[in-house]
Structure formats: C-alpha cells, structure tokens
Amino acid sequence: MATPTNTQFAVAVHVLTYLADADVPGPVSSDELAASVNASPVYVRRVLTPLRRSGIVTSTPGAHGGWVLTRPAETITLAEIWRLVQGDDPVLGLHGPNPRCPTGVGVNRALAALDRELADAVEARLGEVTVADVVRDASTVGKTGRRPR
C-alpha cells in the first residue's frame, strides 16, 4: 500500500488528542508535542497554524507557554480538522496529463469527479467523530501514563 505524503491531518488529530487528554495539565510546548508526534517542533507549529486561526487552539509564548484547546473536545469534529489542514487538496493522487491527449484528459476528468465523491464521503464520515471520541479510543489502546520528553 502506498504511503501518504501528507501527514498533516494525522498529526493534527494526534496533537489535539494529546491536548484534550485529561492527563496533560496546562499549556503544552511545541517541543513536547513534537516528541509525541515524532516530528520537529517547526512541523507541529505549521500544522497547528490553521487550527489556531480557526480558534480551535491558542498558543502562549514564553517559558511557561504552549498550546491549549480553546473548545471542548466534544465539539471538534475530525471533519473540521480535515477541512482546515486538507483544504481542497485531492484525496486521490491526480496528475496533470498532456492536454492534447484525449485519453489523459478523459481519465483526469473521470478521476476528478471520483475524487470529489470520495472527499465528500470522507468528510461525512469524519463529521461523525470528535476529538473526544479519539481520546476515548486512544485510551483503550494500552496507555502507559508516561509521556515522551
């Protein structure tokens, strides 16, 4: 199976789940989030930027600063996160065929229509799941109670 190249959605869900977890008191630094996600703090901040603009999270600079949720996890759907980080990017890996090739143009048009259907289906299903649901599901997977530092 192909490996996805855009991991922003998964990272955003991971970070929001981490922030929503009752075991995490107060603001959480980008460094701590990056350790949990296994990515750089710069990447974590880039993923969180559209979430901050939308008001889902806020950040405070400084030694005791960090990231916090601004809304209850029960009110944040995965569809909302998907729209913020995925935008209008295609779900399928569409390519730009030679515009003079009738086969390529036809295939691209067919796949673009299918891509829209898939995107609508993905968003509909993600609308049924909240960050609180992910927190609950993640806690049943064998939580150790220890956070990476």
N, C-alpha and C positions, 0 to 999 in steps of 0.2 A: 504494500500500500504506500502511496506517495506521502511524503512528509509535508505538512503545511508550511508555507513560508511566512505567513502572517500569524504570529502567536499573540498579538495584542489582546484579542478577546479573552483567551485563556488566562493571560497574565492579569488582565483587569478583574476577571472573576476571582482569581486567586487572591489578589490584593484586597478586594472588597470583602471577601470571606474572612480573610485574616483580620481586617479592621473590625468586622462585625462580631468576631469571636469574643465571648464574654471574658476569656482568659487574658485578653490584651487590654490593659488599663491605659487610658490617656493617649496622647499623640504617639504615633509610631514613625520612626525615622525612615527615610528612604533607604538607608543602609540596612536596617533590619528587614524591611520589605524585600529588598534586593536579595538578601541572604535566603529568605524563604522561597522566593521565586527562582533563585539560581540565575540571576541576571545582574546587569550592572545597575547601580542607582540611577544613572542617567536614563537608561531604558525605562525603568519603573516610572520616573518622573514624566517622561514623554508619553507613556501610556495613560498616566493619571491626568494629564493636561486637559483633555476634553471632558473628563469626569469632573474636574474642578470647575471648568467653565459652565457646565450644566448645573452645578450646585450639589452634586452627589457627595463630593468630598471637599474638604478645605485643608489648607496647609498653613502652618505657622513656622516661620524661620527661627533659628536660634538653637542654643544648646538643649533646651527642653522642648523644642518644637517638633513638628512632624505632621503626619496625616491623620485625619479623623473623618468618619462618616458624618454627614450633616442630616441624614434622614434615617429612619428606622429601616433595617434590612428587609423587613416585610413589605416595604413599599417600593423596593428597587427590583424591577424585573430584569431578567437576562436579555430580553428584547431591547430594553432601553440601553443597556450596555453595548449590545451588538450594534445598534444604530449609531451610537457615539463613536465607537472605535472602528467599525467596519464601513460605515457610510454607504456609499453606492458601489463599493468595490464588488466585482463579480464573485459569486460563490465558486463558479467553475473557473478553470484557468483558460480564459478566452485569449485568442491571439488575433493579430491583425493580418488577414490573408492578403494576397495580391489582389488589389481592387479590380484588376482586369480578368481575374479567374472566376467564371460563373459558379464553379463548384465551391470554391472558397467562400465567395460572398453568400451563397445559399446556406452552406454549413454554418457560417458565422451567424447569420440571421436566425437559423433554427436553434442554435445553441444559446444565443442571447435571449430568445423567448423562453427557453427551458430554464435558463439561469434566473430569470425574473420569477418564474413559478417556484423554483427551489428556494430563492431568497424569501419569498412570501411565506412558504411553508416553514422554513427555519425560524423566521421571526415570529410566526404564530405559535409555534411550539415553545420558543424561548419566552414568550409572553406569559406562559403558564407557570414559569419557575421564577422564584425570587431568590435573592441572596440569602435570605433566612433559610430557604429550603436547602441551599447548598451547604450552609453552615451545619444544618442538621444532618444531612447526608455525609458530609466530610467527617463529622464527629463519630460516626458509626464505623469508620474505616480503620480504627485502631490508633486512636490518638495517644501519643506518649505523654502529653502535658509539657513537653520540653520544646522550646523554640530555638531555632538556629541563631547564633550570634555572630 
